[in-house]
Amino acid sequence: MIVRIVYLHQYFNTPDMAGGTRSFEMARRLVARGHQVDLVTSSRDRGREGGWYTTVEAGIRVHWLPVPYDNKMSFGQRIRAFLMFAVAASRRAASLPADVVFATSTPLTIVFPGIYSAWRRRVPLVFEVRDLWPDVPIAMGVIRNPVAIWLARALERLAYRYSKHIVALAPGMRVDILGKGVAARKVSVIPNGCDRGVFGVDHASAVAALRASRDWLGQRRLVLFGGTLGLANGVGYLVSIAEAMRRLDPEIRFVVIGDGSERAAIAELARHKGVLDQTFFMPGAMPKRELAVWLAACDMAVGLFSGPRVLWKDAVQNKFFDALAAGKPVACNFSGFQSELAVQHDVGLIFDAENAELAARQMHSKLNDDAWLAAVRVRALQLAADDFDRDRLAERLGDVLEAAAKS
């Protein structure tokens, strides 16, 4: 059965771009399954202006609309970007042939083009929940106005009610969605996955070159954070850990790869604590293919969150699954879905979220346990293959979309 899928994701990335690539990996596998995929997204390149343009990425026909956006924008600027895209994407998506519309959040405003295009084409909508919006921004105090909160809740209810099926990225998300009155048969869990073809391949020569080209690294132990440097990520805490680690073991290196609203503040804190460009380095954001080499070179990956429980309890961070695919341990400062999974399978640890000295000692102990690091590699690669292989997860998504299209 060939299904024409209109796939809506405002912040779609290819592996040659910085950021998560779940939609790219899912969409290209849907194409390989024989389906036609039109992906409607935004181009965040501030150097590009004008209207829609189209490219073909791994068989996916991608429709790009230039809408500048980055994590450094104010909340108001982000809302304008969300709404600008929602209006334009509604028209674009509705003009495309479709048997099913698949809309993935965030932002929650993606439901506008999702519902409108599904209604215009008289086809079902499948909605993917990546984060529990508006619960997260409300809990963080980003949305405070009672009217805005009411409108956000109403939009969420509309999305769930209109969707033929809902995909959640973690079991806890499914529980929360069911708690809002959605029927159990209507919600599936398809978690984030491991891109073993990107992170699980042999990067030995590239790793050797990377380490040899940096005098400050060489053969030293390396702790890596790769991701957004926003307020909710709390990467400033890693600076404090690096400061404590320097006193404990000055040979251990920390690298932060990414960009966001807190980047300048993190760099200034690291400079103030005397670790910037000494034991703590910030090379900036980079495409996933380059990040894969850094991940292969590291000895431990880090996941961080700062904020209310709703923000991290169902965390499914790309960095966690990328680390599994690379056979690396993951250290997190929160007790959420992914970190508990890491502890359960002994492929990571949960370190203290408030005491940097204690956190440094916890990480140091594992970094110097060669037997544990070697065993983690075997267990992580097995977990990536058995439970989170992207090919298998894409098959499940294909089944959901085909079932919706048939209906």
C-alpha positions in Angstrom: 0.0 0.0 0.0 1.5 3.3 -1.1 0.5 6.2 1.2 0.8 9.9 0.4 2.0 11.4 3.7 2.1 15.1 4.4 4.6 15.4 7.3 4.5 18.7 9.3 7.6 19.5 11.4 8.5 23.2 11.9 12.1 22.4 12.9 13.2 19.6 10.6 16.9 19.0 10.3 19.0 16.8 8.0 22.2 15.2 9.2 24.2 18.0 7.6 22.4 20.5 10.0 22.8 21.0 13.7 20.0 19.6 15.8 17.8 16.5 16.1 17.1 14.4 13.0 14.2 12.1 14.2 11.9 13.4 11.4 14.5 13.0 8.7 15.3 9.4 9.8 11.7 8.5 10.1 10.7 10.1 6.8 13.5 8.6 4.7 12.5 5.1 6.0 8.9 5.8 5.1 10.1 6.6 1.6 12.1 3.4 1.5 8.9 1.6 2.5 7.4 2.8 -0.7 5.4 5.8 0.5 5.4 9.4 -0.8 6.5 12.0 1.8 6.0 15.7 1.5 7.6 17.3 4.5 6.6 20.9 5.3 9.1 22.8 7.5 10.9 26.1 8.0 14.3 27.3 7.0 15.9 29.1 9.9 18.8 30.5 7.9 18.8 34.3 8.4 20.6 34.8 5.1 17.7 33.4 3.1 14.6 35.4 2.3 11.6 34.9 0.1 8.9 32.3 -0.1 8.6 28.6 -0.3 11.3 26.5 -2.0 11.7 22.7 -2.4 14.5 20.3 -2.1 14.7 16.5 -2.2 16.5 14.9 0.8 17.0 11.1 0.7 13.8 10.8 -1.4 11.8 13.2 0.9 10.3 16.2 -0.9 11.0 18.9 1.6 9.1 22.3 1.4 11.0 25.0 3.2 9.7 28.4 4.2 12.3 31.0 5.5 11.2 31.9 9.1 14.1 33.0 11.3 14.2 31.3 14.7 16.7 30.5 17.4 16.8 29.8 21.1 18.0 33.3 21.8 14.6 34.9 20.8 12.2 36.3 23.4 9.0 34.4 24.1 7.0 36.9 22.0 9.4 36.6 19.1 9.1 32.8 19.2 5.3 33.0 19.3 5.3 35.2 16.2 7.6 32.7 14.4 5.3 29.8 15.4 2.1 31.6 14.1 3.8 32.9 11.0 4.8 29.4 10.0 1.4 27.9 11.1 -0.6 30.2 8.8 1.7 29.7 5.8 2.1 26.0 6.4 -1.7 25.5 6.5 -2.0 26.7 3.0 1.0 24.8 1.7 0.1 21.5 3.4 -3.5 21.7 2.1 -2.3 22.1 -1.4 -0.4 18.8 -1.4 -1.9 15.4 -2.2 -2.4 13.3 0.9 -3.8 10.2 2.3 -2.8 11.1 5.9 -1.3 14.2 7.6 1.3 13.6 10.2 2.1 16.6 12.5 4.9 16.5 15.1 5.3 19.0 17.9 6.8 21.1 19.3 5.5 23.8 19.0 1.9 23.0 19.7 0.8 25.5 17.0 1.7 22.8 14.5 -1.8 21.5 15.1 -3.2 24.5 13.1 -1.8 23.4 9.7 -2.3 19.8 10.8 -6.0 20.1 11.4 -6.6 22.5 8.5 -4.8 20.5 5.9 -6.4 17.2 7.1 -9.8 18.8 6.9 -9.2 20.3 3.5 -7.9 17.1 2.1 -10.6 15.0 3.9 -7.9 12.7 5.4 -7.0 11.7 9.0 -4.5 13.5 11.2 -1.9 11.6 13.2 -0.3 13.8 15.9 3.1 13.2 17.5 3.7 14.5 21.0 7.4 15.2 21.7 7.0 17.3 24.7 3.9 17.9 26.9 2.9 21.3 25.8 1.5 23.5 27.2 2.3 21.7 30.6 6.0 22.5 30.2 5.9 26.3 29.5 3.1 26.7 32.1 5.2 24.9 34.8 8.2 27.0 33.8 6.2 30.3 34.1 6.7 31.1 30.4 3.0 31.2 29.9 1.4 33.1 32.9 -1.6 34.9 31.6 -4.8 33.0 32.5 -6.3 33.7 29.1 -3.2 32.4 27.3 -3.2 29.3 29.5 -6.9 28.7 28.8 -6.2 29.1 25.0 -3.2 26.7 25.2 -5.2 24.1 27.0 -8.0 24.4 24.5 -5.6 24.0 21.6 -4.2 20.8 23.3 -7.7 19.4 23.7 -8.5 20.2 20.1 -5.4 18.4 18.9 -6.2 15.3 20.8 -9.8 15.2 19.9 -9.3 15.8 16.2 -6.4 13.4 15.8 -7.2 9.9 14.5 -4.2 8.6 16.4 -1.5 10.0 18.7 2.1 9.0 19.0 3.9 9.7 22.3 7.7 9.5 22.7 7.7 8.0 26.2 5.4 5.8 28.3 4.9 8.6 30.9 3.7 10.9 28.1 1.1 8.3 27.1 -0.1 8.1 30.8 -0.5 11.9 30.9 -2.3 12.0 27.6 -4.7 9.3 28.8 -5.2 11.3 31.9 -6.7 14.0 29.8 -9.5 11.8 28.6 -8.0 10.3 25.5 -8.9 6.7 24.8 -6.1 4.2 25.3 -6.6 2.6 21.8 -5.8 6.0 20.3 -2.3 6.4 21.7 0.9 4.5 20.8 4.4 4.9 22.2 7.2 5.2 19.7 10.3 6.5 21.5 13.2 8.3 20.1 15.7 5.9 18.5 19.3 5.1 17.9 20.8 6.1 14.5 23.2 3.2 14.4 24.2 4.0 10.8 25.5 7.4 12.0 26.8 6.9 15.5 27.4 3.1 15.5 29.9 3.0 12.6 33.7 2.9 13.0 35.0 6.4 13.5 38.5 5.3 14.8 40.6 7.2 12.2 38.5 10.4 12.6 38.7 10.1 16.4 42.5 9.7 16.3 42.8 12.8 14.1 40.5 14.8 16.3 42.4 14.0 19.5 45.8 14.4 17.8 44.9 17.8 16.4 44.0 19.3 19.9 46.9 19.5 22.3 44.5 20.1 25.2 42.8 16.8 24.5 45.2 14.1 23.4 44.4 10.8 25.2 42.8 12.4 28.2 39.3 11.4 29.4 36.6 13.4 27.7 33.1 14.3 29.0 30.7 15.6 26.3 27.5 17.6 26.3 25.9 18.1 22.9 22.6 19.9 22.6 20.7 23.1 23.1 22.1 25.7 25.5 18.8 27.0 26.8 17.5 27.9 30.2 15.9 24.6 30.8 19.1 22.7 30.0 21.0 24.1 32.9 24.5 23.6 31.3 26.0 26.1 33.7 26.0 23.3 36.3 28.5 21.4 34.1 30.8 24.4 34.5 30.7 24.0 38.3 31.3 20.2 37.9 34.3 21.0 35.7 35.6 23.4 38.3 35.3 20.7 41.0 36.8 18.1 38.7 39.8 20.2 38.0 40.7 20.1 41.7 40.0 16.3 41.8 41.7 15.4 38.5 43.0 18.3 36.2 43.5 15.9 33.3 39.8 15.4 32.6 38.3 17.5 29.8 34.8 18.8 29.3 33.4 19.8 25.9 30.1 21.5 25.2 28.8 21.4 21.7 25.7 23.5 20.8 24.1 26.9 20.8 21.3 28.7 22.5 20.2 31.6 24.7 22.6 30.7 27.5 25.7 30.2 25.5 27.3 33.5 26.4 26.4 33.2 30.1 27.9 29.7 30.2 31.1 30.8 28.6 31.3 33.8 31.0 30.8 31.5 34.0 33.5 29.2 32.8 35.8 32.1 32.3 35.0 33.4 35.8 35.7 29.9 37.3 39.0 29.7 35.4 38.1 26.6 33.4 37.3 28.0 30.0 39.8 26.8 27.4 41.7 25.1 30.2 39.6 22.0 31.0 36.2 23.2 29.6 35.8 23.9 25.9 32.9 25.2 23.7 33.5 24.6 20.0 30.0 25.6 19.0 27.1 23.9 17.2 27.9 21.4 14.4 26.1 19.0 12.0 25.2 15.6 13.4 27.8 13.9 11.2 30.6 15.9 13.0 29.0 15.4 16.4 29.2 11.7 15.8 33.0 11.9 15.7 33.1 13.8 19.0 30.7 11.3 20.6 32.9 8.5 19.4 35.9 10.3 21.0 34.3 10.9 24.3 34.3 8.6 27.4 31.0 9.8 28.8 28.0 11.8 27.5 26.0 14.1 29.7 22.3 14.9 29.9 21.2 17.9 31.9 17.9 19.6 32.9 17.1 22.4 35.2 13.5 23.1 36.1 10.2 21.5 37.3 9.7 17.7 37.1 7.3 17.9 34.2 10.2 19.1 32.1 12.4 16.1 32.6 10.3 13.2 33.9 9.7 11.8 30.3 12.9 13.1 28.8 13.8 11.4 25.5 16.9 13.5 24.6 18.6 12.8 21.3 22.0 12.8 23.1 20.9 9.8 25.2 20.0 7.6 22.2 23.0 8.8 20.2 25.3 7.8 23.1 23.7 4.3 23.2 24.3 3.9 19.5 27.9 4.9 20.0 28.3 2.6 23.0 29.0 5.4 25.5 27.7 5.8 29.1 25.3 8.6 29.8 25.4 10.6 33.0 22.3 12.6 33.9 21.4 15.0 36.7 17.7 14.0 36.7 15.7 10.9 37.5 13.5 10.7 34.4 12.6 8.0 31.9 16.0 7.9 30.0 18.2 8.2 33.1 16.3 5.5 35.0 16.6 3.3 31.9 20.4 3.9 31.9 20.7 2.9 35.5 18.5 -0.1 35.0 20.7 -1.4 32.2 23.9 -0.2 33.8 24.9 2.0 30.9 24.9 5.3 32.9 24.4 7.0 36.2 22.4 9.7 37.8 24.7 12.2 39.5 23.8 14.7 42.2 21.9 17.7 40.8 22.9 20.2 43.4 26.3 19.4 44.8 28.9 19.8 42.1 31.7 18.4 44.3 29.7 15.2 44.8 28.7 15.0 41.1 32.4 15.4 40.1 33.3 12.5 42.4 30.5 10.3 41.1 31.6 10.9 37.5 35.3 10.6 38.3 34.7 7.2 39.8 33.1 5.9 36.6 35.6 7.6 34.3 38.4 5.7 35.9 36.7 2.3 35.9 38.1 0.8 32.7 36.2 -2.5 33.2 32.9 -0.6 33.6 33.5 1.5 30.5 34.3 -1.5 28.4 31.2 -3.4 29.7 29.0 -0.3 29.1 30.0 -0.4 25.4 28.7 -3.9 25.0 25.5 -3.3 27.0 24.7 0.1 25.3 25.2 -1.3 21.8 22.9 -4.2 22.6 20.2 -2.0 24.1 20.4 0.2 21.0 20.0 -2.8 18.7 17.3 -4.6 20.7 15.0 -1.8 22.0 15.7 1.4 20.1 16.8 0.6 16.6 15.5 3.3 14.3 14.5 0.8 11.6 12.2 -1.0 13.9 10.7 2.1 15.3 10.1 3.5 11.8 8.3 0.3 10.9 5.9 0.9 13.8 5.3 4.5 12.7 4.6 3.2 9.2 2.1 0.8 10.5 0.3 3.6 12.4 0.2 5.9 9.4 -1.0 3.1 7.1 -3.8 2.1 9.5 -4.9 5.8 9.7 -4.9 6.2 6.0 -7.0 3.0 5.5 -9.5 4.4 7.9 
